[in-house]
Each structure stands twice: as structure tokens, then as C-alpha cells.
Amino acid sequence: MYNSKIIGVGHYVPDNIVTNDDLAKIIDTNDEWIQERTGIKERRWAKEEDKETTFTMGLEAAKRAIKNSGLDKDDIDFIIFATLSPDYYFPGPGVQIQEALDIGTVGALDVRNQCSGFVYAVSVADQFIKTGMYKNILVIGSELQSHGIDKTTRGRNISVIFGDGAGAVVLSREEDLSKGILSTHLHSEGKHALELATEAPGMGTRWVTDIIEENNPDDLSYFPYMNGQFVFKHAVARFSEVIIEGLVKNNLPKEAIDLLIPHQANLRISQFIQKKFGLSDDQVFNNIQKYGNTTAASIPIALSEAWEEGRIKDGDVVVLAAFGSGFTWGSVIIKW
């Protein structure tokens, strides 16, 4: 048996910054309203003319992670790509990464767990490495969400929240079982699936042919829907539970957390969790203020930035936690 260890991180975000004041020009909203509810000041939205996609952003983040790992691209023997916004309905972007990196016929797996997608992807990679099946795995979280949201007052509860970007990590084999990923913890509760969802196009609901035939401008089924208060209530509970589960599994007190990196869903959720666990500002990393909610990309972007800023040191206990659509949630306990 082995542990897996994150040996390289990288991220990429579009250059185009969209502030709350920018949104107020096209939507009935304002900076104070957005910051009060979400903590977000600005986000990155890819411009169509720049031809940035979920794949291209993920590729750039992957290249940076591989470079920072000290490995060569040909050392990668498996790829896991987490996203809710693939370039194509199918196939998923994992195979696009394999082809673009030109690393032979390694396996490529796509994960569709939305906000918890990166945590789920890391957990899968961890198990592959623990069992000895693979040695070096590239894990990517990338989202292009700005092209698929309702940028009108009707959709402002969603459109002010979400941003674009990508993050990636390289996981590698670690023989010292006291280091690396100590444990991962995954959960779901599908009865709440439609509280945060995009229903169409879907084979079991409304397919593309139905949408085209009806041509209904008031059809909201292909825009994301979120029952905000309901999601917030469940998020704060599940975040707490899954963090505690990870700490208990590893006989760690909450005081042992050197850095908590939560999924950047809402700054108010992160602040609630920080207060509940009695953590200082130095023990929690938030960047939702400048990127918004980048879904599967939020944790790897934050992890990459935290590493770049020197917020993570050898021997630190780093906790990753996420909650999102599904509902799905999970945590990763790391001894860096």
C-alpha cells in the first residue's frame, strides 16, 4: 500500500474581470447587494472571441501543475477531469487533455459531481495510487459557466455568483504513510437533486429536439436553478459533518488544521464554518471575492494560490471540503 501526495499545483483564469458594478449595468443589482449575500466583488468570464473553453483552461492549468511537479508529461499515467461544463455533451474533456498533451493512450476519466467534483476526483486518484495501479495522476477541475447562465434580472441569483477558471494537481506515489492524503470522505443525498440543478437538455426530461420545437424564450429548464436558502442551510451542516469525519478518522483535533480550503460557494458559508471551528483568518483560504464560484475549479484554484503565496508548508495539515449539487459533499485530509 502507498499514500498519494500532491506534488504539483497550477491554475488558470481568464483575463476578463467582471465587477459587480459591471453586472449592475445589465442586471437590476448592485455591488452592496451582491457582497452582502455572497462576499463576491468580481469574477472572471471568458470572452467568446478569446476562444477559451473548459478544455483550454484545464489544459493550461494542467501544464502548470505538471511543470511545478518536476515531472515530464510522459510520466503521467492517468487523467481525471472534473467539470459540469464540458466542451461537448460527449465525449468529456479528459480525452481532449490526453490528446493535447500527447502522452500516449493513458486512461482518461470524467467526473460529473459539480461543486464537489474535484474532491471526488482526488478521492478516485488517491485510491488508484494507494492500490498501486497508477503512480502519477493528473487531476483537473475546470469550468466555463459564463456562457450558460441567464444574464438578465430574471437570472441574477445565479449569474452574479458563477465564474470561469481552472485548477489542476499532480498526485504521485508516497511510500511514507504518515504523509500525503491521509483519507477522503464522500457522501450524497439525491432526494435534493433538483434544489440545485440544470434540467435540460436531458434524455429523461427535455432533449434538444424538444427545446428547438417549442422555441419558448421563457423556458428556464436549460438555465441553472438554485434554491439558495435551502442549499445554504444544508451546506453549512454537511461541511461541518464531513470535516469532523475526516479529523476523527485521523485522530486530529480541530486545532490541528493548518489550512482549510473550502469550496468557494459563498463567503458567508466559509465564514460560518470558520467561526464554528474556531479558526483564525490565517487558517482558512478564501478567494471567492475575486473569482466567484468556479464550481469544480474552485478548490484547485484556491489550493494553487495558497501554495504560491506560501500559505502551505511541509508537514501542514490541509483540509479540503466541498458541498454542492446532487446533493454531494466530501472532504480530503492531507499531511502536506
Backbone hydrogen bonds, N-H to C=O, Kabsch-Sander energy under -0.5 kcal/mol:
donor,donor_aa,acceptor,acceptor_aa,energy
2,Y,130,K,-1.3
3,N,174,E,-2.9
5,K,172,S,-2.6
7,I,5,K,-0.7
7,I,170,V,-2.7
8,G,170,V,-1.0
10,G,168,A,-1.9
12,Y,166,A,-2.8
17,I,15,D,-0.6
18,V,43,R,-3.2
19,T,17,I,-0.6
20,N,41,K,-1.7
23,L,19,T,-1.8
24,A,20,N,-1.9
25,K,21,D,-0.5
25,K,22,D,-1.1
26,I,23,L,-1.7
27,I,23,L,-2.3
29,T,27,I,-1.9
34,I,30,N,-2.1
35,Q,31,D,-2.7
36,E,32,E,-2.4
37,R,33,W,-1.4
38,T,34,I,-2.5
39,G,34,I,-0.7
39,G,35,Q,-1.2
40,I,34,I,-0.5
41,K,289,Q,-2.5
42,E,289,Q,-2.1
43,R,18,V,-1.8
44,R,291,Y,-0.6
45,W,16,N,-1.6
45,W,43,R,-0.5
50,D,47,K,-1.2
51,K,48,E,-1.5
52,E,47,K,-0.8
57,M,53,T,-2.5
58,G,54,T,-2.1
59,L,55,F,-2.7
60,E,56,T,-1.9
61,A,57,M,-2.3
62,A,58,G,-2.4
63,K,59,L,-2.6
64,R,60,E,-1.9
65,A,61,A,-2.2
66,I,62,A,-2.7
67,K,63,K,-2.4
68,N,64,R,-2.4
69,S,65,A,-1.3
70,G,66,I,-0.9
70,G,67,K,-0.9
71,L,66,I,-0.9
75,D,72,D,-2.4
76,I,73,K,-1.4
77,D,136,N,-2.7
78,F,136,N,-0.7
79,I,107,G,-1.8
80,I,138,L,-2.7
81,F,109,L,-2.9
82,A,80,I,-0.5
82,A,140,I,-3.5
83,T,81,F,-0.5
83,T,111,V,-1.9
95,V,92,G,-0.8
97,I,93,P,-2.0
98,Q,94,G,-1.9
99,E,95,V,-2.2
100,A,96,Q,-2.5
101,L,97,I,-2.5
102,D,98,Q,-0.9
103,I,98,Q,-1.3
106,V,104,G,-0.8
107,G,77,D,-0.6
109,L,79,I,-2.8
111,V,81,F,-2.7
116,S,113,N,-1.8
117,G,114,Q,-2.2
120,Y,116,S,-2.4
121,A,117,G,-2.5
122,V,118,F,-2.7
123,S,119,V,-2.1
124,V,120,Y,-2.2
125,A,121,A,-2.5
126,D,122,V,-2.8
127,Q,123,S,-1.9
128,F,124,V,-2.1
129,I,125,A,-2.2
130,K,126,D,-2.7
131,T,127,Q,-1.9
132,G,129,I,-1.2
133,M,128,F,-1.5
134,Y,128,F,-1.2
137,I,171,L,-2.7
138,L,78,F,-2.4
139,V,137,I,-0.6
139,V,169,V,-2.8
140,I,80,I,-2.7
141,G,167,G,-2.9
142,S,82,A,-1.8
143,E,165,G,-2.6
145,Q,143,E,-0.5
148,G,145,Q,-1.5
149,I,146,S,-0.6
151,K,149,I,-1.0
152,T,150,D,-1.2
155,G,152,T,-1.1
156,R,153,T,-1.4
158,I,155,G,-1.5
159,S,155,G,-2.7
160,V,156,R,-1.7
161,I,158,I,-1.6
162,F,158,I,-1.3
163,G,293,N,-1.9
164,D,44,R,-3.0
165,G,143,E,-2.1
166,A,12,Y,-2.7
167,G,141,G,-2.8
168,A,10,G,-2.8
169,V,139,V,-2.6
170,V,8,G,-2.3
171,L,137,I,-2.9
171,L,169,V,-0.5
172,S,5,K,-2.6
173,R,135,K,-0.9
174,E,3,N,-2.9
177,L,175,E,-0.9
179,K,176,D,-1.9
180,G,335,K,-2.7
181,I,4,S,-3.3
182,L,180,G,-0.6
182,L,333,I,-2.7
183,S,333,I,-1.2
185,H,331,S,-2.3
187,H,329,W,-2.6
189,E,327,F,-2.7
192,H,189,E,-1.6
193,A,190,G,-2.0
195,E,192,H,-1.9
196,L,193,A,-1.0
197,A,225,Y,-1.9
199,E,221,S,-0.7
200,A,221,S,-2.5
202,G,206,R,-1.7
205,T,202,G,-1.1
210,D,207,W,-0.8
211,I,207,W,-1.9
212,I,208,V,-2.6
213,E,209,T,-2.2
214,E,210,D,-2.3
215,N,211,I,-2.5
219,D,216,N,-1.9
220,L,218,D,-0.6
223,F,220,L,-1.8
225,Y,197,A,-2.8
227,N,195,E,-2.9
228,G,226,M,-1.4
231,V,227,N,-2.7
232,F,228,G,-2.6
233,K,229,Q,-2.3
234,H,230,F,-1.9
235,A,231,V,-2.8
236,V,232,F,-2.2
237,A,233,K,-1.1
238,R,234,H,-2.8
239,F,235,A,-2.9
240,S,236,V,-1.4
241,E,237,A,-2.2
242,V,238,R,-2.6
243,I,239,F,-1.9
244,I,240,S,-2.4
245,E,241,E,-2.4
246,G,242,V,-1.6
247,L,243,I,-2.2
248,V,244,I,-2.9
249,K,245,E,-2.2
250,N,246,G,-1.2
251,N,248,V,-1.5
252,L,247,L,-2.8
256,A,253,P,-2.0
257,I,254,K,-1.4
258,D,317,V,-2.1
259,L,317,V,-1.8
260,L,283,Q,-3.1
261,I,259,L,-0.5
261,I,319,V,-3.2
263,H,321,A,-2.4
265,A,263,H,-2.0
267,L,38,T,-2.6
269,I,266,N,-0.9
270,S,266,N,-1.7
271,Q,267,L,-2.5
272,F,268,R,-1.9
273,I,269,I,-2.4
274,Q,270,S,-2.6
275,K,271,Q,-2.2
276,K,272,F,-2.3
277,F,273,I,-2.2
278,G,274,Q,-0.6
278,G,275,K,-0.7
279,L,274,Q,-2.4
283,Q,280,S,-1.3
284,V,281,D,-1.0
285,F,260,L,-2.4
286,N,284,V,-0.6
290,K,287,N,-1.4
291,Y,287,N,-1.2
292,G,288,I,-2.3
293,N,161,I,-3.1
294,T,292,G,-0.8
297,A,294,T,-2.5
298,S,295,T,-1.6
301,I,297,A,-2.3
302,A,298,S,-2.3
303,L,299,I,-3.0
304,S,300,P,-2.3
305,E,301,I,-2.5
306,A,302,A,-2.7
307,W,303,L,-2.1
308,E,304,S,-2.4
309,E,305,E,-2.2
310,G,307,W,-1.4
311,R,306,A,-2.7
312,I,306,A,-0.5
316,D,313,K,-2.2
318,V,316,D,-0.7
318,V,334,I,-2.4
319,V,259,L,-2.6
320,L,332,V,-2.4
321,A,261,I,-1.5
322,A,330,G,-2.4
324,G,328,T,-2.5
327,F,324,G,-0.7
328,T,324,G,-2.0
329,W,187,H,-2.1
330,G,322,A,-2.1
331,S,185,H,-1.9
332,V,320,L,-2.5
333,I,183,S,-2.7
334,I,318,V,-2.6
334,I,332,V,-0.5
335,K,180,G,-3.1
336,W,316,D,-3.1
336,W,334,I,-0.7
